[in-house]
Amino acid sequence: MLVERGLGAMNVELVSEAYAIAANYLRRSGAIPDSLVTDEHLLEIVVKLFQNGEFNKIRLANKAILKFEAQSEAKAVA
């Protein structure tokens, strides 16, 4: 799936690991359902952050979590 989004083979592992870290946290916090289905919105956030130059998987996951939570709160208020 990530290769289809234009990421090279070397970068799939990094994005995949960062997504897994962020998704695990968000599932445990109840922000996303506890299922094996990929959360497309979270994946888009991770990919965009990666494309903008974040290559550290822990920072990438943390930034994705913050952005996901901020966008979820904004939707809840609106």
WOZI-V182007 format. One record per backbone hydrogen bond with DSSP energy under -1.0 kcal/mol. CO is the residue of the C=O (numbers start at 1). NH is the residue of the N-H. E is the energy in kcal/mol with one decimal. If there is no record, write none. Layout:
# WOZI-V182007
{{CO | NH | E} {CO | NH | E}}
This chain:
# WOZI-V182007
{{2 | 7 | -1.5} {3 | 6 | -1.7} {11 | 15 | -2.3} {12 | 16 | -2.7} {13 | 17 | -2.6} {14 | 18 | -2.4} {15 | 19 | -2.6} {16 | 20 | -2.4} {17 | 21 | -2.2} {18 | 22 | -2.4} {19 | 23 | -3.3} {20 | 24 | -2.2} {21 | 25 | -2.0} {22 | 26 | -2.6} {23 | 27 | -2.6} {24 | 28 | -2.2} {25 | 29 | -1.9} {26 | 31 | -1.9} {26 | 32 | -1.2} {33 | 35 | -1.7} {39 | 43 | -2.4} {40 | 44 | -2.5} {41 | 45 | -1.9} {42 | 46 | -2.4} {43 | 47 | -2.7} {44 | 48 | -2.5} {45 | 49 | -2.5} {46 | 50 | -2.3} {47 | 51 | -2.7} {48 | 52 | -1.5} {49 | 54 | -1.9} {50 | 53 | -1.8} {56 | 60 | -2.9} {57 | 61 | -2.3} {58 | 62 | -2.6} {59 | 63 | -2.8} {60 | 64 | -2.1} {61 | 65 | -2.4} {62 | 66 | -2.3} {63 | 67 | -2.5} {64 | 68 | -2.8} {65 | 69 | -2.8} {66 | 70 | -2.4} {67 | 71 | -2.5} {68 | 72 | -2.2} {69 | 73 | -2.3} {70 | 74 | -2.1} {71 | 75 | -1.9} {72 | 76 | -1.8} {73 | 77 | -1.9} {74 | 78 | -1.8}}
